[in-house]
C-alpha cells in the first residue's frame, strides 16, 4: 500500500469522526462531562483549577489536571464551551493514536500489511470513534497509553535512552489523564524481564531516568496541591464527585454485587446526589435490583426500608448511608471469596464482553447504526482474543502490549470497589492494542501462518518511510 492510500484512509477516518459522531452523540450527556467543562471554564476565565460553578471558585483536586488543561487550551483558542472545536481536536488526536497503532504493529510484526490492517481497524473501532465526540478524557488517555506501550516495546528491543524517557513521560501523562492508569508502569515493568532483550537493556540507570522524567511531570501538580489546597495529593480521589463522597456506604453495598453496566448506573443516579432536584418517581423499587443483589429475604426487606427512608427524607442522609455500609460489611464478612476474587474476575470479563450502551448515544441516533457499532466492537474483541491465541508461542515478544491490556482490565475491575459500577469505557485506552491483536488474527486466518516474527528476526532494518 502506498502512502497516498494511507492518507486516504486517514481522511475517511477523520470524516467519520467529524460527520457521523456529532450526529449520534451528545457531547455533554454525562455528568462527568459537565464537571470537566466547568474545570476548563474556570481555568480559562479565572485561572483556578476548580469545578465550582460560582463567581469565585475555590481550588480543589477532585480531578487530575491534564484533560481539564487540554479543554482549557482549546477554549482559550476557540472560545469557552466550544464543544465542536474540542471534537475536531480530539478527532485529530485519535488519528495520531491510529498512526501509533500502525507503528507499534510494524515494530512488533515487521510486516507492513499487518500494520495497515491494524491501522484500518483502529480507524473504525467503535469506542475510539465514539469518544472523540464526548467531553471525556478517553481519547487523550488512549493516545498516552498507546505511546507508552510503543516506547516500552522499543525500549525492550533498542538500546537507547530516548525510549525510556518517552516511557516515563507518557506513563505519567496517562496517569494524570486517568488516575487508574497509574497501574500501567507497574504492569509494564515485568515485560522487560520476559522479552528476549529487555532484561539486558533495562538497567538501574535507565529505570531511574524513566522515573525521573515521570516525576518531573507530576511535580507541578503536586506542588500546586500543597500550595493551593494544602494537601500532598499525587492523583485524584477515587470518588471525584462530592455526592459520591457522601454516599460511601451505599456505594460499598453496590460494590458487593454489581457486575454489569446494565442497571447499576441507574441505581446510583436515582439515589445518590439528588439534593434539591430529588424526584421521587425516579427512586427504584426493590424489584429493579436483580435477585443476586440480595443474600436473603431479610436483606431485601432491609433495603426496601432504607429506600423508603430516602423517599420520605428526599435525600440519602448520613444515617441511611451508614445502614447501607453495615449491610455491605455483613455481606463481605460472610462471602469474602466472592467479594475479593469471583466478582473482580467476572468484572474483568464483562469489561470486554459488554459493548457501549445506549447512554453514550443520542436518543435519535439510528438503532441500526448502533447495532452495527456494537457488532464492530464485539468483532474486534473476539478477533483480538483470537490474536492472543495466534501469538501464544511468541507471547514474550508482545509482552508490553499484553501487560498493558491486563493493567487496564485489572484496574477497571478493582475500580468498582471505589465507584461501584462496571464501566466498559475504562478499557478504551487499550483498545488500540486490541486492534493490533485483532489484525494479527485476521492475518493468520487469511495467510495460514503467524505474523509474529521470532526474536532473532525483529532486528532486521525497517525501511518504512512512515
N, C-alpha and C positions, 0 to 999 in steps of 0.2 A: 504494500500500500504506500502510495506516495504521500508526501507531506500535504499536498492540496486536499487529498481525501481526509487526512487527519483534521485539517482546518474545517472542512465541510461538516464533519461530524460535530465539531465544537460549535459551529453556528447553529446546527439543528438542535443540539442540547441547550444552547442559550435561548433559542426561540421557544422551546417547550417551557423553559423556566419563566420567561418574560411574558408569554402569551397565555398559556393554559393555567399556570399556577395561580396568578391573581384572580382568575375567574372562579377557581374551585375552592380557594382557601380564604379565610378571614384572618388578616394579619394580627388582629388584636383579640382573637376569640378566647385566648387563655388569660386567666388572672395573672399568671406569671409574666405574660407579655406586657400587660399593663404596668406591672411593677418595674420591669426593665425599662419601659418607656419613661416612667416617672424618674428613675435614676438618671437617664440620659438627659431629660429636660432640665432637671436640677443642676446637672453638670454643665450643660450648655448655657443656662441662664444665670445661675448663681455660683457656679464653681464649687458646689458642695455635693459630695457623694452621699446621697440620701434618697429614700423613696417617700419622704413626707410630702404630701400634697398641700403644702402651706406656703405662705409668703416668705417665711423664714425657716427653711427646712434645717433640721438638726442632723449632723452627720451620724451615720451608723455603718455597720459592717455585716449586714444580713445577706449580702450577695458578694461574690467575688468580682473583681473590678474589670476584667478585660472586655466582656461583652458590653456593659454599660459605657465603657470608654469608646468602644467601636461605634456604638449607636450615637454617642455624643459627637464624635468626629464627623459622622455623616450628617447629623443635624446642623452642626456648625457650617457645613458646606452647602446643604440643600434646604435648610430650614427645619425648625422643630416639628416633630411628628410627621415628617415627610416619609411615610412608610413605603411609598413606591420607590424612592431613591434607595432605601435600605434593601428592598427586594432586588434591585438591579445590582447593587454592590455584592450582595450575598450570592447572587447567581454567578457573578464573575469569580468570586472566591471558590464556589463549588466546582467551576470548570478547572481551576488550579488544582483542586483536590483530585479531580479525574485525571489530570495530567500526571500528578504524583502517583496515582494508581498505575498508570502506564509505565512510569519509570521503575516503580517497585516490581511490577511483573517482569519487566525486561531484566532487571538485576537478578531476580530470583530464577527465572526460567531460561534466560538467554535465547528467547525465541520471540521474534518480532510479532508474529501472528498472535501468540498468546497475549502479548502486551496490548495489541489493538483490540482483541476481544475483551480484555479486562477494562480497557478504556471505554468501549461502547457499552458494556454492561453497567459501568458506573454512571454513564450519562443518563440511563433510563431507570436506575434504581429508585424505587418509589420513595423511600424515606429521605434520601438525599435531595430528590427533586421537590418534594412537598415542603420540607422545612426551609427551603430558600424563600418561601413566601410568608413565613411566620417571624414575628419579632421574638425569636428564641435563639439560644446560643449553639444549637446543634450544628449549623453549618460551619461556624468558626471552630468548634470543638473537633469536627471531623477533619478539618484542614490541619490543625496542630497534631492530632493523633496520627494521621497518615504520614505527616512529615517526620514525626518522632520514630515511627516504625521504619521508614525509609532510611533515616540516619542510623538506626540501630542495625539494620541489615547491612548497610555499607560499612559500618564500624566493625562488624563481625567478619568482613571479607577484605578490608582495605586498611593498611597500616598508616592511617593519617589522623592527626589530632582534630582536624576540622569536623569530622563526623561526630566526635564526642562532644564538641562544642555545640553543634546543631542538636544533638540528642538532649543535652542538658537544657538548652533554651526552649526547645519545642515541648519537652515534658512539663517544664514549669509553666509555660504558656497554656498548655492544655489544662493543667490543674487550676490555674487562675481563671479559666473559662468555665469549666465544670468541676467542682470540688472532688467528685468521685474519681476523676482521672488522676488523682494523686497516687492511685494504685498502679498506674502504668509503669513507672520506673521499677517498682518492686517486682513486677512480673517480667519485665524485660531483662532484668539482671541475670536470671538463670539461663537466658538464651545464649549469652556469651560463653557459658561453660558447657553447652551441648553442641554448638556449631563446630565444624571442623577446625576453623582458625580462630574463633572468637576467644578461646581461653588464652591463646598466645598474645593476641592484640590487647586484651583487657588487662591493663596494668594498674597499679595503685595511683600512679600519676595521672593517667587518663581518667580514671574514676573520679579523682579529686577535681580534675578540670571540668568534667561534666557537672558535678555537684556545685562547684563554684559558680559556673555560668547560670545554673538554675537558681542558686541563692541570690545572685545579683538581680534576677528578675523579681524575686519575692521581696527584696529589701525595701523598695519604695512603698509597697502595700503594707508591710509590717510596721514600718516607721510611721506611716500615716495613721494606722490604728492606734499606736502608742500615743501619738501626739493629739489626735482628734477625739478618739473615743476612750482613751486611757485603758486599752486592752492589748495584751500580747496575743493577737489573733492572726494566725497564718492563713487560714481559709475561713469560709463562712460556716455558720452553724448548720446542722442537719435540717432544721426547720427554718426556712428563710422568711416565713410569714409570721407575723405576730400572733395571728389567730391559731396557728398550729402549735405555738409555744404554750398557748392557754388550753390546749386540748391534748396534753401528753397521755393522760390515762385512756382516753377514747382511741387515740392513735395506737397505743400499745395493745389494746384489746383487738383492734382490727388486724394488727400485725400477727396475731396468734392464729389467723386462719386465711387471710387474704392471699390469693394465688393467681389472680387474673384481673385484667382491667375491665372486665365486663360490667361490674357493678360497684366496685369499691370507691371509685372516684365520686359517683353519685351519692353514695352513703356518707362520704366525708363532706361534700359540699352542702348536703342537706342539714347536717348537724353542727358543723364547725364554722365559726366566723360569720354567722348571720347577723348578729348585733341588732341594730335598729331596723335592718332590712329583712328580719326574720319572716318567713312565710310559712305558716302552719300547714298549709296544704301540700308543701313540699317535703315535710317530715316523713321519712319512710316508715311504714308499719313493719312489724317484725317479719311479716311474710316476704318482704323484699330481701331479707337476708337468706342465703342458702342454708339448707339443713345442716351442712357440715360446719357452719359457724358456731353451733352450739354443741356442747358435750352432753347436755342433759336438758330435760324439760324445765328443771329449776332455773338453769341459766337463761333459757329462753324467756321465762316469766320475769326474771330479774331485769333483763334487757328491755322487755316491754314496759316495765315500770319506770325504768330510767328515761326511756324515750318519752313517756307520758309526762315526766317531770320537765323535760326540755320543752315540750309543747306548752305546758302550763306557764313556765317561767320565761318563755320566749327567748331562751338562750341556754347555752351549755354552761352551767355555773361550775365553779371550782369544786363544790361538794359532789355534784353529779359526776364530774370528770374523775374525781378520786374514786368513786364507786366503780367506774369502768376500769380504773387502774387495779383495783382489788380483784376484779374478775379476771383480768389478764394475768395477774400474779398467780392465782389459783390454777389457771389453765396451764401456765408454763411449769408450775411445780409438779403437776400431775403427768404432764406429757413433754418432758424436756427433749427427748429424741425427735419427736415430731416438730417441735419448735425450732431447734437448733440444727437439725440435719435434713429431715424429709422435706419440710417446707422450702428451705433455700434451694435444694436440688430441683424440686418441682418448679420453682420460680425461674430458675435458670433455663429450663426447657421452655416455659411459657414466654420468656422474653424474646425468643426467636420464632416460636410457632405462631404466636398471636400477631396478626397484621395490624397496621394502623387502623384505628376505629373511626367511626363516623364523626367523632368530636373534632377531628382535625380538618374536616371539610365543611364547606357551606351547605346549608340545607338544600339549596337549589342546585347543587352540583349533580351532574347526571349519575344515576345509580349504575349504569353500565360502565361509565368511566371509572368509578370507584371499584367496581368488581375487577376490571382489568388491572387497575393499580395494585389491588391486593393479590391478584394472581401473579403479577410480575414479582412482587415482594416475596411470596412463598416459593416461587420458582427459583429465585436467586438463592434463597436459604437452602432449599433442597439440593440444588446443584452445588452450593458451597460446601455443605457437609459431604456430598459426594466427592468433591475435590480433596477434602481432607483424607478420605479413604484412598483416593488415587495416589497421593504422595506419601502414603504411610511408611514406605520403605526409606524415604529420604526426608522424613519429617524434621530432622535436625537442621537441615538447610533452611527450612521455612519456620524455624522456631520463633524468631521475633514476631512474625505475623500471628502465629498460633497463640503465643503467650499474651499478646496484646488483646486478642479477642477474648481470651479467658479472663483477662483483667477486667474488661468492661462487663462481662457476663456475671462474674462473681460479685463485683462491686454493685451492680444493678440489683442482684438478688438480695444482698445484705442491706442495701439502702432501704428496703422495706421495713427494717427494724426501726428506722427513723421516721419515714414519711408514710408508711403503712399502706402503700399501694404499688402494684406492679405496673410499670410503665415501659412499654417496649421501646420508647424513644431513647432510653439510656444506652442501648446498643447501637444507636445511629452513628456515633463516632467511629465504630469499627466496621460499618457496612462496606466502606471501600475495600477492606481486606477480604470480606466475604465475597465481593465481586471478583476478586482475583482467584480465589479458590473455585468459584462457580465457573469461571472461564477455563481453568485447568481441567475441570471435569468435562466440560463440553469438548475441549480439545482432545481429551483422552477418548471420548466416545466416538468422535469423528475420525481420529487418526489411529486408534487402537494402540496407543503407546503413551507412557507417562511423559508429560512435557518437562518434568523437573530434571535438570542436569545433575550429575553427581558432583561431589565436592572437588574432584580433580579437573572438572570441565568449566567451573564457574569463573576461572581467571583468564579465559580467552578474551582478547581485545573486543571491546564493544564500539563499533564504528558508527553507531546510530547518531545522526546529527542532532536529534532532539535530546 
